[in-house]
């Protein structure tokens, strides 16, 4: 009986060890497949590669940079909001996916309100840095950025970070472009709100860590 008990205990311990090893491998796999700085060589206006020779998919509609953070990525747009959840900018399967524009938005960011998504990754990768913007001092020190439209850098805009909030993923005012008075909603519901403006708005959204329905959003004015 003792021998049987010991064998069962050994099997359970081995299974636990295998699960732990799988979790460690899974985290490592996601991390190493997250976009690294090498993609910056394809950034419009700075790349030595002609736009037509860039390996980045033609679904790229812009390049987004927030100064002083790891946010410096191409922005993709699919025919729906599922494609780039697990597809990298080169068209390959990747758990870390891509930064992507809502499929309902205009690809040239001429809408009054544009919504951009990205996974919440460790070490501030992808949109993992958005949580930091819920701190007033951090937002004040990282309030500038750039939005380059298209592979050929047809237009280049400045970005001015002006607000941040936590929200529920089911809130249509935020997550359905064109629904409701988005400016009033942002002003009334943001943890941090800096200033009013009639400029176009771009929202950056990511999952809040540990809660599948909570989102962290950072709002920027598009500056001509």
Secondary structure in CASP SS format (residue, H / E / C, confidence):
PFRMAT SS
TARGET T0000
AUTHOR 0000-0000-0000
METHOD secondary structure of the structure
MODEL  1
X C 1.00
X H 1.00
X H 1.00
X H 1.00
X H 1.00
X H 1.00
X H 1.00
X H 1.00
X H 1.00
X H 1.00
X H 1.00
X H 1.00
X H 1.00
X H 1.00
X H 1.00
X H 1.00
X H 1.00
X H 1.00
X H 1.00
X H 1.00
X H 1.00
X H 1.00
X H 1.00
X H 1.00
X H 1.00
X H 1.00
X H 1.00
X H 1.00
X H 1.00
X H 1.00
X H 1.00
X H 1.00
X C 1.00
X C 1.00
X C 1.00
X C 1.00
X H 1.00
X H 1.00
X H 1.00
X H 1.00
X H 1.00
X H 1.00
X C 1.00
X C 1.00
X C 1.00
X C 1.00
X C 1.00
X C 1.00
X C 1.00
X C 1.00
X H 1.00
X H 1.00
X H 1.00
X C 1.00
X C 1.00
X C 1.00
X C 1.00
X C 1.00
X C 1.00
X E 1.00
X E 1.00
X E 1.00
X E 1.00
X E 1.00
X E 1.00
X E 1.00
X C 1.00
X C 1.00
X C 1.00
X C 1.00
X C 1.00
X E 1.00
X E 1.00
X E 1.00
X E 1.00
X E 1.00
X C 1.00
X C 1.00
X C 1.00
X C 1.00
X C 1.00
X C 1.00
X H 1.00
X H 1.00
X H 1.00
X C 1.00
X E 1.00
X C 1.00
X C 1.00
X C 1.00
X C 1.00
X C 1.00
X E 1.00
X C 1.00
X C 1.00
X C 1.00
X C 1.00
X C 1.00
X E 1.00
X E 1.00
X E 1.00
X C 1.00
X C 1.00
X C 1.00
X C 1.00
X C 1.00
X C 1.00
X C 1.00
X C 1.00
X C 1.00
X C 1.00
X C 1.00
X E 1.00
X E 1.00
X E 1.00
X E 1.00
X E 1.00
X C 1.00
X C 1.00
X E 1.00
X C 1.00
X H 1.00
X H 1.00
X H 1.00
X C 1.00
X E 1.00
X C 1.00
X C 1.00
X C 1.00
X H 1.00
X H 1.00
X H 1.00
X H 1.00
X H 1.00
X C 1.00
X H 1.00
X H 1.00
X H 1.00
X H 1.00
X H 1.00
X H 1.00
X C 1.00
X C 1.00
X E 1.00
X E 1.00
X E 1.00
X E 1.00
X E 1.00
X E 1.00
X C 1.00
X C 1.00
X C 1.00
X C 1.00
X C 1.00
X E 1.00
X E 1.00
X E 1.00
X E 1.00
X E 1.00
X E 1.00
X E 1.00
X E 1.00
X E 1.00
X E 1.00
X E 1.00
X E 1.00
X E 1.00
X E 1.00
X C 1.00
X C 1.00
X C 1.00
X H 1.00
X H 1.00
X H 1.00
X H 1.00
X C 1.00
X C 1.00
X C 1.00
X C 1.00
X C 1.00
X C 1.00
X H 1.00
X H 1.00
X H 1.00
X H 1.00
X H 1.00
X H 1.00
X H 1.00
X H 1.00
X C 1.00
X C 1.00
X E 1.00
X E 1.00
X C 1.00
X C 1.00
X C 1.00
X C 1.00
X C 1.00
X C 1.00
X C 1.00
X E 1.00
X E 1.00
X E 1.00
X E 1.00
X E 1.00
X E 1.00
X E 1.00
X C 1.00
X C 1.00
X C 1.00
X C 1.00
X C 1.00
X C 1.00
X E 1.00
X E 1.00
X E 1.00
X E 1.00
X E 1.00
X E 1.00
X E 1.00
X E 1.00
X E 1.00
X E 1.00
X C 1.00
END
